[in-house]
Amino acid sequence: MDGMNNVKNIIDIGALEDIAPLGARTVTTTFGDIAIFRTADDDVFALLDECPHKQGPLSQGIVHGTSVTCPLHNWVISLQSGEAQGLDVGCTPRFTVKVEAGRVLLSLP
């Protein structure tokens, strides 16, 4: 779900500074709740707010580097790909998100 060209479903999530570094914010969409993550380097990522293991709320997990650890069973999920890391197997859907003029913009397909 990459790219924002020719996309009409763009949601302005808010200012980047409104999301704490290593924090997350959720937005409810027709696709379900989507978690918007901010890394320590101010990169932003968007994943469905469900761990692929037992649907734990990833938005309540711990962000470290470009990963988030699920609060339920400590699965580590890549913010870049949505893939479970290590020996765990599964993938969380990801969405395109970017920062433009200090605003976080989420693109829905």
Order of alpha helices (4+ residues) and beta strands (2+ residues): beta-beta-beta-beta-beta-beta-beta-beta-beta
